[in-house]
Amino acid sequence: MRSRRSRSTAMSTCSIDGELLSERQPYPVKPPPFTRQGLTEDMLTTRTPEAHAAVLARFRKYSKGFLAPPSFEGTIIFPGVDGGAEWGGAAFDPDSALLYVNSNEMPWIVKLIPNDDTSLYNSKCATCHREDRKGSPAAPPLVGIGDRRSREEIAALIRQGTGRMPAFPDMGARNINDVVEFLVTGVDKGRDPRLTSDPSWLKYRSDGESIFLDPDGYPAITPPWGTLNAIDLNAGTIRWKIPFGEYPELAAKGLANTGSDNYGGPIVTAGGVLFIGATSFDRKFHAFDKLTGKLWQERRRVGQQHRRVRPAASCGRVARQAAIESTFSIRQSAMSGGASPVAIVTGAGGTGCGRVIAARFARDGAAVLVSDIDEAGGEESVRLIAAGGGRTAFFRADVRDERQVKDLIAFGERTFGRVTVLVNNASAPFRPGEPLDHWADTVQTDLLGAMFATRHAIDAMRRGGGGAIVNIASISALWHGRRSTGGAPAYDVAKAGMIRLTTALAGLAESDGIRVNCLAPGWIATHGPREYWESLTPAERLERGVPSKLLTTTQVADAVVRLATDESLAGRVLAWWSEDEPRLVKFGDRGYAEFVDLPTRSLKFEV
């Protein structure tokens, strides 16, 4: 007996030889679709007459229809490859039986071409990375990859896969090496004839996927281009639907609330609020009345805004992280008592991470006290921050002198009324092969300086009702038994001490509402490391355990702000090597975090 909640429709025909289609396709009728099903001419953009004419001409060339199969001329897929619903997931409220789903409304074009049996790259890789190797929305470009990675690294990626890319161990070493040769030199050695008899060999392949856009880069259809939906699972109806996201430049011209593509799911609370970030262009974090869809929103201050793909396994974490991060934006952080936070950043007078960290806090609305032993550099940091509209001041302090550090903290309280964040970034110059008589300077600057600043900052934060301290250590401090910094033992000792300072103080300070965390970054693209990195060939980097890509100062600043503002993090060490995601380190019974396969950058922490 056919369910009253489903129907079936006749399917489109297919012109691809060997392709068999079902004669009919069942589809549900309750709840109704929360995104448009299939694209028709009356749905094409009317944003401008020129955009409509260009889109209409392309539309008439493509195959279309409800669930139309891929074709040689190109088929419009709508809902598109990225939804409808995306892999961020939905949120369910058991009290109201409402399911909350954010949706993309972006048509895509899928086109089939004959599979090239003369090129191994074309048959295995071009569907995502395209024949010209320029990439697609779902895959990065491969042009010039030989300049960014060694042959061994490229081969390992093909064999093992990474992120969204599947592994291809079945290709075998010979074929993998041939693909690597093509990517590095452009020489295509052709196809292994044994693969043409493989049962999995396909006669046709996708020519890649592309979003159907107008000439100005906006969706080729009328809005909404993204929606947020509340679906009543008891009644089988849509309780409310609203456009979700917008393009700021269009909103400025009067075309607001268009919706936009969005990636990342919502969270619903028992207090009646639905939280979601997700929107790609306006970068706003939103809070809705879960029963009505009435909006509250604020521009996100913390976290990543990705244009496109996130690994499926991370989407729930990203959604939870967005809600955590919103706490800082919505409440201006509990540690600041409802006012703007005040951050002190030591070692912020140079051209390295300190200046970028200070500027990042200022951009996020904090007042920033810049400190450095270099007065000219510190004043320049203040000038740059002030030019961007930030509240800032400079105080010269040598962190090796506890009296000067105490005066620094007191100056911050007098100038801004409180101290809520301390970033211990001051560090002695890096000296590979340093003699023992230089050890004292390094340890005093990096470790004792952090201890002095932390001691007096904790007193100030207690007076102000709480705060956060972030120590900047180094991943080298975790690489026990390895010459990870090119023979600078005092540096490793000092940075290891900062990690222990973090874990020791975390429990003592937490009762006062003060969180202490630590960032242990790898190689950062500042002047010295970058020069050394650029002097090495990819093979030499691999041999010496040097990453194939350096961290940027912006990435470091993002991580510091996260550690300072995420109230779920206390006493944690965030280790970040290179391209790998940062990982929280958990110290085991033996008192340290274990690593394996360091020269290949595949860090594995004891977690």
PATORTOR-457155 format. One record per residue (C-alpha): residue number from 1; residue in three letters; x, y, z. Coordinates in steps of 0.5 Angstrom, whole numbers. Example, Ala and Ser with C-alpha at 12.3 -4.5 7.8 and 13.67 -1.06 7.14 Angstrom:
[rec 1,"ALA",[25,-9,16]]
[rec 2,"SER",[27,-2,14]]
This chain:
[rec 1,"MET",[0,0,0]]
[rec 2,"ARG",[3,7,-2]]
[rec 3,"SER",[4,12,4]]
[rec 4,"ARG",[0,18,3]]
[rec 5,"ARG",[6,22,5]]
[rec 6,"SER",[9,20,-2]]
[rec 7,"ARG",[8,20,-9]]
[rec 8,"SER",[12,19,-15]]
[rec 9,"THR",[14,22,-22]]
[rec 10,"ALA",[16,20,-29]]
[rec 11,"MET",[23,21,-30]]
[rec 12,"SER",[27,24,-35]]
[rec 13,"THR",[30,20,-41]]
[rec 14,"CYS",[38,20,-41]]
[rec 15,"SER",[42,20,-48]]
[rec 16,"ILE",[48,17,-45]]
[rec 17,"ASP",[49,10,-48]]
[rec 18,"GLY",[49,5,-42]]
[rec 19,"GLU",[46,9,-37]]
[rec 20,"LEU",[39,6,-34]]
[rec 21,"LEU",[34,10,-31]]
[rec 22,"SER",[28,8,-26]]
[rec 23,"GLU",[22,10,-30]]
[rec 24,"ARG",[19,13,-24]]
[rec 25,"GLN",[22,16,-17]]
[rec 26,"PRO",[18,16,-11]]
[rec 27,"TYR",[18,23,-7]]
[rec 28,"PRO",[16,25,0]]
[rec 29,"VAL",[10,30,0]]
[rec 30,"LYS",[10,31,8]]
[rec 31,"PRO",[14,35,10]]
[rec 32,"PRO",[14,40,4]]
[rec 33,"PRO",[21,41,1]]
[rec 34,"PHE",[25,47,4]]
[rec 35,"THR",[28,49,-2]]
[rec 36,"ARG",[26,49,-9]]
[rec 37,"GLN",[26,43,-13]]
[rec 38,"GLY",[28,44,-20]]
[rec 39,"LEU",[30,50,-24]]
[rec 40,"THR",[25,54,-29]]
[rec 41,"GLU",[26,60,-34]]
[rec 42,"ASP",[22,64,-29]]
[rec 43,"MET",[26,63,-23]]
[rec 44,"LEU",[32,66,-27]]
[rec 45,"THR",[36,72,-24]]
[rec 46,"THR",[33,79,-25]]
[rec 47,"ARG",[38,83,-21]]
[rec 48,"THR",[40,87,-28]]
[rec 49,"PRO",[37,86,-35]]
[rec 50,"GLU",[44,84,-37]]
[rec 51,"ALA",[45,79,-32]]
[rec 52,"HIS",[38,76,-34]]
[rec 53,"ALA",[40,76,-41]]
[rec 54,"ALA",[47,72,-40]]
[rec 55,"VAL",[44,67,-35]]
[rec 56,"LEU",[38,66,-40]]
[rec 57,"ALA",[42,64,-46]]
[rec 58,"ARG",[46,59,-42]]
[rec 59,"PHE",[40,56,-39]]
[rec 60,"ARG",[37,54,-45]]
[rec 61,"LYS",[44,50,-47]]
[rec 62,"TYR",[43,46,-41]]
[rec 63,"SER",[39,40,-40]]
[rec 64,"LYS",[34,41,-34]]
[rec 65,"GLY",[28,38,-31]]
[rec 66,"PHE",[27,34,-24]]
[rec 67,"LEU",[32,30,-22]]
[rec 68,"ALA",[35,30,-29]]
[rec 69,"PRO",[41,26,-30]]
[rec 70,"PRO",[48,28,-32]]
[rec 71,"SER",[49,30,-40]]
[rec 72,"PHE",[54,32,-45]]
[rec 73,"GLU",[52,39,-46]]
[rec 74,"GLY",[51,40,-38]]
[rec 75,"THR",[46,39,-33]]
[rec 76,"ILE",[43,44,-28]]
[rec 77,"ILE",[43,41,-21]]
[rec 78,"PHE",[38,44,-17]]
[rec 79,"PRO",[38,44,-11]]
[rec 80,"GLY",[46,44,-12]]
[rec 81,"VAL",[52,40,-10]]
[rec 82,"ASP",[52,43,-4]]
[rec 83,"GLY",[45,43,-2]]
[rec 84,"GLY",[40,44,0]]
[rec 85,"ALA",[42,42,7]]
[rec 86,"GLU",[49,42,8]]
[rec 87,"TRP",[53,37,12]]
[rec 88,"GLY",[53,42,18]]
[rec 89,"GLY",[47,38,20]]
[rec 90,"ALA",[40,40,23]]
[rec 91,"ALA",[38,42,30]]
[rec 92,"PHE",[32,39,34]]
[rec 93,"ASP",[28,42,39]]
[rec 94,"PRO",[24,36,43]]
[rec 95,"ASP",[20,41,46]]
[rec 96,"SER",[17,44,40]]
[rec 97,"ALA",[18,38,35]]
[rec 98,"LEU",[21,43,31]]
[rec 99,"LEU",[27,41,26]]
[rec 100,"TYR",[32,47,24]]
[rec 101,"VAL",[35,46,18]]
[rec 102,"ASN",[39,52,14]]
[rec 103,"SER",[39,51,6]]
[rec 104,"ASN",[43,53,0]]
[rec 105,"GLU",[39,55,-6]]
[rec 106,"MET",[45,55,-11]]
[rec 107,"PRO",[44,51,-18]]
[rec 108,"TRP",[50,48,-20]]
[rec 109,"ILE",[52,45,-27]]
[rec 110,"VAL",[55,38,-28]]
[rec 111,"LYS",[57,36,-35]]
[rec 112,"LEU",[60,29,-37]]
[rec 113,"ILE",[66,28,-42]]
[rec 114,"PRO",[69,21,-45]]
[rec 115,"ASN",[74,18,-40]]
[rec 116,"ASP",[81,19,-42]]
[rec 117,"ASP",[84,12,-43]]
[rec 118,"THR",[91,16,-45]]
[rec 119,"SER",[92,20,-39]]
[rec 120,"LEU",[92,17,-32]]
[rec 121,"TYR",[91,24,-29]]
[rec 122,"ASN",[85,26,-33]]
[rec 123,"SER",[82,19,-31]]
[rec 124,"LYS",[83,19,-24]]
[rec 125,"CYS",[84,27,-22]]
[rec 126,"ALA",[81,31,-27]]
[rec 127,"THR",[74,31,-24]]
[rec 128,"CYS",[76,35,-18]]
[rec 129,"HIS",[82,38,-20]]
[rec 130,"ARG",[80,39,-27]]
[rec 131,"GLU",[84,38,-34]]
[rec 132,"ASP",[88,45,-33]]
[rec 133,"ARG",[90,43,-26]]
[rec 134,"LYS",[86,50,-24]]
[rec 135,"GLY",[82,46,-19]]
[rec 136,"SER",[74,47,-17]]
[rec 137,"PRO",[70,49,-11]]
[rec 138,"ALA",[71,43,-8]]
[rec 139,"ALA",[78,42,-10]]
[rec 140,"PRO",[85,46,-9]]
[rec 141,"PRO",[89,48,-16]]
[rec 142,"LEU",[95,43,-17]]
[rec 143,"VAL",[99,48,-22]]
[rec 144,"GLY",[105,49,-19]]
[rec 145,"ILE",[105,44,-13]]
[rec 146,"GLY",[112,42,-14]]
[rec 147,"ASP",[114,48,-12]]
[rec 148,"ARG",[110,47,-5]]
[rec 149,"ARG",[111,40,-4]]
[rec 150,"SER",[116,35,-5]]
[rec 151,"ARG",[115,29,-9]]
[rec 152,"GLU",[115,24,-3]]
[rec 153,"GLU",[109,29,0]]
[rec 154,"ILE",[105,29,-7]]
[rec 155,"ALA",[106,21,-7]]
[rec 156,"ALA",[103,20,0]]
[rec 157,"LEU",[97,25,-1]]
[rec 158,"ILE",[95,21,-7]]
[rec 159,"ARG",[96,14,-3]]
[rec 160,"GLN",[93,16,3]]
[rec 161,"GLY",[88,22,1]]
[rec 162,"THR",[87,28,6]]
[rec 163,"GLY",[81,31,8]]
[rec 164,"ARG",[76,31,3]]
[rec 165,"MET",[80,27,-2]]
[rec 166,"PRO",[80,20,-2]]
[rec 167,"ALA",[86,15,-2]]
[rec 168,"PHE",[88,12,-8]]
[rec 169,"PRO",[92,6,-6]]
[rec 170,"ASP",[90,1,-11]]
[rec 171,"MET",[94,5,-17]]
[rec 172,"GLY",[100,2,-14]]
[rec 173,"ALA",[107,5,-14]]
[rec 174,"ARG",[108,6,-21]]
[rec 175,"ASN",[102,10,-23]]
[rec 176,"ILE",[102,14,-17]]
[rec 177,"ASN",[109,16,-19]]
[rec 178,"ASP",[107,17,-26]]
[rec 179,"VAL",[102,22,-24]]
[rec 180,"VAL",[107,26,-19]]
[rec 181,"GLU",[112,26,-25]]
[rec 182,"PHE",[106,30,-29]]
[rec 183,"LEU",[104,34,-23]]
[rec 184,"VAL",[111,37,-22]]
[rec 185,"THR",[114,37,-30]]
[rec 186,"GLY",[108,37,-34]]
[rec 187,"VAL",[110,30,-37]]
[rec 188,"ASP",[105,25,-38]]
[rec 189,"LYS",[107,18,-39]]
[rec 190,"GLY",[100,16,-41]]
[rec 191,"ARG",[96,10,-38]]
[rec 192,"ASP",[97,3,-35]]
[rec 193,"PRO",[93,-1,-40]]
[rec 194,"ARG",[92,-6,-35]]
[rec 195,"LEU",[87,-1,-31]]
[rec 196,"THR",[83,0,-38]]
[rec 197,"SER",[80,-8,-36]]
[rec 198,"ASP",[79,-6,-29]]
[rec 199,"PRO",[71,-7,-27]]
[rec 200,"SER",[71,0,-24]]
[rec 201,"TRP",[73,3,-30]]
[rec 202,"LEU",[68,8,-32]]
[rec 203,"LYS",[67,10,-40]]
[rec 204,"TYR",[65,17,-38]]
[rec 205,"ARG",[67,22,-32]]
[rec 206,"SER",[65,29,-30]]
[rec 207,"ASP",[68,35,-33]]
[rec 208,"GLY",[68,38,-26]]
[rec 209,"GLU",[62,42,-22]]
[rec 210,"SER",[61,49,-23]]
[rec 211,"ILE",[56,54,-19]]
[rec 212,"PHE",[51,57,-24]]
[rec 213,"LEU",[53,64,-23]]
[rec 214,"ASP",[51,71,-27]]
[rec 215,"PRO",[57,75,-30]]
[rec 216,"ASP",[58,79,-24]]
[rec 217,"GLY",[59,73,-20]]
[rec 218,"TYR",[52,72,-16]]
[rec 219,"PRO",[47,66,-17]]
[rec 220,"ALA",[44,66,-23]]
[rec 221,"ILE",[37,65,-20]]
[rec 222,"THR",[32,70,-16]]
[rec 223,"PRO",[33,70,-8]]
[rec 224,"PRO",[33,67,-3]]
[rec 225,"TRP",[40,64,-4]]
[rec 226,"GLY",[40,61,2]]
[rec 227,"THR",[34,60,8]]
[rec 228,"LEU",[33,58,15]]
[rec 229,"ASN",[27,53,16]]
[rec 230,"ALA",[23,51,22]]
[rec 231,"ILE",[20,44,20]]
[rec 232,"ASP",[14,42,25]]
[rec 233,"LEU",[15,34,25]]
[rec 234,"ASN",[9,33,28]]
[rec 235,"ALA",[4,37,23]]
[rec 236,"GLY",[9,36,17]]
[rec 237,"THR",[9,43,15]]
[rec 238,"ILE",[14,49,15]]
[rec 239,"ARG",[13,53,21]]
[rec 240,"TRP",[17,59,19]]
[rec 241,"LYS",[22,60,13]]
[rec 242,"ILE",[27,66,13]]
[rec 243,"PRO",[32,68,8]]
[rec 244,"PHE",[39,67,11]]
[rec 245,"GLY",[45,71,10]]
[rec 246,"GLU",[46,77,5]]
[rec 247,"TYR",[52,80,1]]
[rec 248,"PRO",[54,86,4]]
[rec 249,"GLU",[56,90,-2]]
[rec 250,"LEU",[49,88,-5]]
[rec 251,"ALA",[45,90,2]]
[rec 252,"ALA",[49,97,1]]
[rec 253,"LYS",[45,98,-6]]
[rec 254,"GLY",[39,96,-3]]
[rec 255,"LEU",[38,89,-4]]
[rec 256,"ALA",[38,86,3]]
[rec 257,"ASN",[36,79,6]]
[rec 258,"THR",[38,76,-1]]
[rec 259,"GLY",[40,70,3]]
[rec 260,"SER",[47,67,1]]
[rec 261,"ASP",[51,60,1]]
[rec 262,"ASN",[52,58,8]]
[rec 263,"TYR",[56,52,11]]
[rec 264,"GLY",[55,50,19]]
[rec 265,"GLY",[49,48,23]]
[rec 266,"PRO",[45,51,28]]
[rec 267,"ILE",[44,50,36]]
[rec 268,"VAL",[38,50,39]]
[rec 269,"THR",[37,52,47]]
[rec 270,"ALA",[32,50,52]]
[rec 271,"GLY",[32,58,53]]
[rec 272,"GLY",[28,59,47]]
[rec 273,"VAL",[34,61,42]]
[rec 274,"LEU",[37,58,36]]
[rec 275,"PHE",[44,60,35]]
[rec 276,"ILE",[48,59,28]]
[rec 277,"GLY",[54,63,24]]
[rec 278,"ALA",[55,59,18]]
[rec 279,"THR",[54,65,13]]
[rec 280,"SER",[59,66,8]]
[rec 281,"PHE",[59,73,6]]
[rec 282,"ASP",[56,77,12]]
[rec 283,"ARG",[60,74,17]]
[rec 284,"LYS",[55,75,22]]
[rec 285,"PHE",[53,70,28]]
[rec 286,"HIS",[46,70,29]]
[rec 287,"ALA",[41,68,35]]
[rec 288,"PHE",[34,67,33]]
[rec 289,"ASP",[27,66,37]]
[rec 290,"LYS",[26,59,36]]
[rec 291,"LEU",[19,59,35]]
[rec 292,"THR",[18,65,31]]
[rec 293,"GLY",[25,66,27]]
[rec 294,"LYS",[25,73,30]]
[rec 295,"LEU",[33,75,29]]
[rec 296,"TRP",[38,78,33]]
[rec 297,"GLN",[45,78,30]]
[rec 298,"GLU",[52,81,31]]
[rec 299,"ARG",[58,81,27]]
[rec 300,"ARG",[63,75,29]]
[rec 301,"ARG",[69,77,32]]
[rec 302,"VAL",[72,71,33]]
[rec 303,"GLY",[73,64,29]]
[rec 304,"GLN",[74,62,22]]
[rec 305,"GLN",[70,64,16]]
[rec 306,"HIS",[71,59,10]]
[rec 307,"ARG",[68,60,3]]
[rec 308,"ARG",[67,53,2]]
[rec 309,"VAL",[69,46,4]]
[rec 310,"ARG",[69,43,11]]
[rec 311,"PRO",[71,36,13]]
[rec 312,"ALA",[64,33,15]]
[rec 313,"ALA",[67,30,21]]
[rec 314,"SER",[68,37,24]]
[rec 315,"CYS",[62,40,22]]
[rec 316,"GLY",[59,39,29]]
[rec 317,"ARG",[65,41,32]]
[rec 318,"VAL",[65,48,28]]
[rec 319,"ALA",[58,49,30]]
[rec 320,"ARG",[59,48,37]]
[rec 321,"GLN",[65,52,37]]
[rec 322,"ALA",[61,58,34]]
[rec 323,"ALA",[56,58,39]]
[rec 324,"ILE",[62,58,44]]
[rec 325,"GLU",[66,64,40]]
[rec 326,"SER",[59,68,40]]
[rec 327,"THR",[59,68,48]]
[rec 328,"PHE",[65,73,47]]
[rec 329,"SER",[62,77,42]]
[rec 330,"ILE",[55,77,45]]
[rec 331,"ARG",[57,79,52]]
[rec 332,"GLN",[63,82,51]]
[rec 333,"SER",[66,77,55]]
[rec 334,"ALA",[64,75,62]]
[rec 335,"MET",[72,77,64]]
[rec 336,"SER",[71,84,62]]
[rec 337,"GLY",[65,85,67]]
[rec 338,"GLY",[60,87,60]]
[rec 339,"ALA",[65,92,58]]
[rec 340,"SER",[71,92,53]]
[rec 341,"PRO",[76,87,55]]
[rec 342,"VAL",[83,90,56]]
[rec 343,"ALA",[89,86,53]]
[rec 344,"ILE",[97,87,55]]
[rec 345,"VAL",[101,84,50]]
[rec 346,"THR",[109,84,51]]
[rec 347,"GLY",[114,83,46]]
[rec 348,"ALA",[109,87,41]]
[rec 349,"GLY",[114,92,38]]
[rec 350,"GLY",[117,88,33]]
[rec 351,"THR",[115,86,26]]
[rec 352,"GLY",[113,79,28]]
[rec 353,"CYS",[107,76,32]]
[rec 354,"GLY",[106,81,38]]
[rec 355,"ARG",[104,86,33]]
[rec 356,"VAL",[99,82,29]]
[rec 357,"ILE",[96,79,36]]
[rec 358,"ALA",[96,86,39]]
[rec 359,"ALA",[92,89,32]]
[rec 360,"ARG",[88,83,32]]
[rec 361,"PHE",[85,84,39]]
[rec 362,"ALA",[84,91,38]]
[rec 363,"ARG",[80,89,31]]
[rec 364,"ASP",[76,85,36]]
[rec 365,"GLY",[74,91,40]]
[rec 366,"ALA",[79,90,46]]
[rec 367,"ALA",[83,96,49]]
[rec 368,"VAL",[90,94,48]]
[rec 369,"LEU",[97,96,52]]
[rec 370,"VAL",[103,94,47]]
[rec 371,"SER",[109,93,51]]
[rec 372,"ASP",[116,92,49]]
[rec 373,"ILE",[124,94,50]]
[rec 374,"ASP",[124,97,43]]
[rec 375,"GLU",[121,104,44]]
[rec 376,"ALA",[121,106,37]]
[rec 377,"GLY",[118,99,35]]
[rec 378,"GLY",[112,99,40]]
[rec 379,"GLU",[110,106,38]]
[rec 380,"GLU",[110,104,31]]
[rec 381,"SER",[105,98,33]]
[rec 382,"VAL",[101,103,37]]
[rec 383,"ARG",[101,108,31]]
[rec 384,"LEU",[98,102,26]]
[rec 385,"ILE",[93,100,31]]
[rec 386,"ALA",[90,107,33]]
[rec 387,"ALA",[90,108,25]]
[rec 388,"GLY",[85,103,25]]
[rec 389,"GLY",[81,106,30]]
[rec 390,"GLY",[83,102,36]]
[rec 391,"ARG",[84,104,43]]
[rec 392,"THR",[91,103,45]]
[rec 393,"ALA",[97,105,49]]
[rec 394,"PHE",[105,104,49]]
[rec 395,"PHE",[109,102,56]]
[rec 396,"ARG",[116,101,55]]
[rec 397,"ALA",[118,95,60]]
[rec 398,"ASP",[124,90,60]]
[rec 399,"VAL",[120,83,62]]
[rec 400,"ARG",[127,81,66]]
[rec 401,"ASP",[126,86,71]]
[rec 402,"GLU",[120,85,76]]
[rec 403,"ARG",[119,92,78]]
[rec 404,"GLN",[118,94,71]]
[rec 405,"VAL",[113,89,69]]
[rec 406,"LYS",[109,91,76]]
[rec 407,"ASP",[109,98,73]]
[rec 408,"LEU",[107,95,66]]
[rec 409,"ILE",[101,92,69]]
[rec 410,"ALA",[99,98,74]]
[rec 411,"PHE",[99,103,68]]
[rec 412,"GLY",[94,98,64]]
[rec 413,"GLU",[90,99,70]]
[rec 414,"ARG",[90,106,71]]
[rec 415,"THR",[90,107,63]]
[rec 416,"PHE",[84,103,62]]
[rec 417,"GLY",[81,101,68]]
[rec 418,"ARG",[82,94,68]]
[rec 419,"VAL",[86,88,66]]
[rec 420,"THR",[83,82,63]]
[rec 421,"VAL",[88,79,58]]
[rec 422,"LEU",[95,78,58]]
[rec 423,"VAL",[99,75,53]]
[rec 424,"ASN",[106,73,54]]
[rec 425,"ASN",[110,74,48]]
[rec 426,"ALA",[116,77,49]]
[rec 427,"SER",[122,73,47]]
[rec 428,"ALA",[130,73,47]]
[rec 429,"PRO",[133,73,40]]
[rec 430,"PHE",[133,66,37]]
[rec 431,"ARG",[141,64,37]]
[rec 432,"PRO",[142,57,34]]
[rec 433,"GLY",[148,54,37]]
[rec 434,"GLU",[148,59,43]]
[rec 435,"PRO",[154,58,48]]
[rec 436,"LEU",[152,57,56]]
[rec 437,"ASP",[153,64,57]]
[rec 438,"HIS",[147,66,53]]
[rec 439,"TRP",[142,62,57]]
[rec 440,"ALA",[141,66,63]]
[rec 441,"ASP",[138,72,58]]
[rec 442,"THR",[134,67,54]]
[rec 443,"VAL",[131,64,60]]
[rec 444,"GLN",[130,70,64]]
[rec 445,"THR",[126,74,58]]
[rec 446,"ASP",[122,68,56]]
[rec 447,"LEU",[121,64,62]]
[rec 448,"LEU",[122,69,68]]
[rec 449,"GLY",[119,75,64]]
[rec 450,"ALA",[112,71,63]]
[rec 451,"MET",[112,69,71]]
[rec 452,"PHE",[113,76,73]]
[rec 453,"ALA",[108,78,68]]
[rec 454,"THR",[103,73,70]]
[rec 455,"ARG",[104,74,78]]
[rec 456,"HIS",[102,81,77]]
[rec 457,"ALA",[97,80,72]]
[rec 458,"ILE",[93,75,76]]
[rec 459,"ASP",[93,80,82]]
[rec 460,"ALA",[90,85,77]]
[rec 461,"MET",[85,80,74]]
[rec 462,"ARG",[83,78,81]]
[rec 463,"ARG",[81,86,83]]
[rec 464,"GLY",[77,86,76]]
[rec 465,"GLY",[73,80,77]]
[rec 466,"GLY",[77,75,72]]
[rec 467,"GLY",[81,74,66]]
[rec 468,"ALA",[85,70,61]]
[rec 469,"ILE",[93,69,60]]
[rec 470,"VAL",[96,66,54]]
[rec 471,"ASN",[103,64,54]]
[rec 472,"ILE",[107,63,47]]
[rec 473,"ALA",[111,57,48]]
[rec 474,"SER",[114,53,42]]
[rec 475,"ILE",[112,46,39]]
[rec 476,"SER",[120,45,40]]
[rec 477,"ALA",[118,44,47]]
[rec 478,"LEU",[114,38,46]]
[rec 479,"TRP",[119,35,42]]
[rec 480,"HIS",[123,31,47]]
[rec 481,"GLY",[129,28,45]]
[rec 482,"ARG",[130,32,38]]
[rec 483,"ARG",[134,38,36]]
[rec 484,"SER",[128,41,33]]
[rec 485,"THR",[130,48,34]]
[rec 486,"GLY",[137,47,30]]
[rec 487,"GLY",[141,47,37]]
[rec 488,"ALA",[138,52,41]]
[rec 489,"PRO",[137,49,48]]
[rec 490,"ALA",[136,55,52]]
[rec 491,"TYR",[130,57,48]]
[rec 492,"ASP",[127,50,48]]
[rec 493,"VAL",[128,50,56]]
[rec 494,"ALA",[125,56,57]]
[rec 495,"LYS",[119,55,52]]
[rec 496,"ALA",[118,48,56]]
[rec 497,"GLY",[118,52,62]]
[rec 498,"MET",[112,56,60]]
[rec 499,"ILE",[108,50,58]]
[rec 500,"ARG",[109,48,65]]
[rec 501,"LEU",[108,55,68]]
[rec 502,"THR",[101,54,64]]
[rec 503,"THR",[99,47,67]]
[rec 504,"ALA",[101,49,74]]
[rec 505,"LEU",[98,56,75]]
[rec 506,"ALA",[91,53,71]]
[rec 507,"GLY",[88,50,77]]
[rec 508,"LEU",[91,55,82]]
[rec 509,"ALA",[88,61,78]]
[rec 510,"GLU",[81,58,76]]
[rec 511,"SER",[78,59,82]]
[rec 512,"ASP",[79,67,81]]
[rec 513,"GLY",[75,66,74]]
[rec 514,"ILE",[82,67,71]]
[rec 515,"ARG",[84,62,65]]
[rec 516,"VAL",[91,60,63]]
[rec 517,"ASN",[93,57,57]]
[rec 518,"CYS",[99,56,52]]
[rec 519,"LEU",[100,56,45]]
[rec 520,"ALA",[106,52,42]]
[rec 521,"PRO",[106,54,35]]
[rec 522,"GLY",[111,51,30]]
[rec 523,"TRP",[115,55,24]]
[rec 524,"ILE",[112,62,23]]
[rec 525,"ALA",[113,66,17]]
[rec 526,"THR",[117,71,21]]
[rec 527,"HIS",[124,74,18]]
[rec 528,"GLY",[129,69,21]]
[rec 529,"PRO",[125,63,20]]
[rec 530,"ARG",[122,65,13]]
[rec 531,"GLU",[129,66,10]]
[rec 532,"TYR",[132,59,13]]
[rec 533,"TRP",[126,56,10]]
[rec 534,"GLU",[127,59,3]]
[rec 535,"SER",[134,57,3]]
[rec 536,"LEU",[132,50,3]]
[rec 537,"THR",[129,45,-2]]
[rec 538,"PRO",[123,41,-1]]
[rec 539,"ALA",[127,35,0]]
[rec 540,"GLU",[132,38,5]]
[rec 541,"ARG",[126,41,9]]
[rec 542,"LEU",[123,34,9]]
[rec 543,"GLU",[130,31,11]]
[rec 544,"ARG",[131,36,17]]
[rec 545,"GLY",[124,36,19]]
[rec 546,"VAL",[122,43,17]]
[rec 547,"PRO",[115,44,15]]
[rec 548,"SER",[113,44,8]]
[rec 549,"LYS",[109,51,9]]
[rec 550,"LEU",[110,56,15]]
[rec 551,"LEU",[104,58,19]]
[rec 552,"THR",[102,66,18]]
[rec 553,"THR",[102,71,24]]
[rec 554,"THR",[95,72,23]]
[rec 555,"GLN",[94,64,24]]
[rec 556,"VAL",[98,65,31]]
[rec 557,"ALA",[94,71,32]]
[rec 558,"ASP",[87,68,31]]
[rec 559,"ALA",[89,62,36]]
[rec 560,"VAL",[91,67,41]]
[rec 561,"VAL",[85,70,41]]
[rec 562,"ARG",[81,64,41]]
[rec 563,"LEU",[85,61,47]]
[rec 564,"ALA",[83,68,51]]
[rec 565,"THR",[76,68,49]]
[rec 566,"ASP",[74,61,49]]
[rec 567,"GLU",[71,60,56]]
[rec 568,"SER",[71,52,55]]
[rec 569,"LEU",[79,52,55]]
[rec 570,"ALA",[83,53,61]]
[rec 571,"GLY",[90,50,63]]
[rec 572,"ARG",[90,47,56]]
[rec 573,"VAL",[96,47,51]]
[rec 574,"LEU",[94,48,43]]
[rec 575,"ALA",[100,45,39]]
[rec 576,"TRP",[100,48,32]]
[rec 577,"TRP",[105,45,27]]
[rec 578,"SER",[104,47,20]]
[rec 579,"GLU",[98,46,15]]
[rec 580,"ASP",[95,41,20]]
[rec 581,"GLU",[90,43,25]]
[rec 582,"PRO",[92,45,31]]
[rec 583,"ARG",[91,40,37]]
[rec 584,"LEU",[90,40,44]]
[rec 585,"VAL",[95,37,48]]
[rec 586,"LYS",[93,32,54]]
[rec 587,"PHE",[99,30,58]]
[rec 588,"GLY",[99,23,60]]
[rec 589,"ASP",[101,19,66]]
[rec 590,"ARG",[109,20,64]]
[rec 591,"GLY",[108,27,64]]
[rec 592,"TYR",[109,29,56]]
[rec 593,"ALA",[106,29,50]]
[rec 594,"GLU",[108,23,45]]
[rec 595,"PHE",[110,25,37]]
[rec 596,"VAL",[111,20,32]]
[rec 597,"ASP",[114,21,25]]
[rec 598,"LEU",[116,28,26]]
[rec 599,"PRO",[120,29,20]]
[rec 600,"THR",[114,27,15]]
[rec 601,"ARG",[110,32,19]]
[rec 602,"SER",[104,27,21]]
[rec 603,"LEU",[104,29,28]]
[rec 604,"LYS",[100,25,33]]
[rec 605,"PHE",[99,27,40]]
[rec 606,"GLU",[97,23,46]]
[rec 607,"VAL",[90,25,47]]
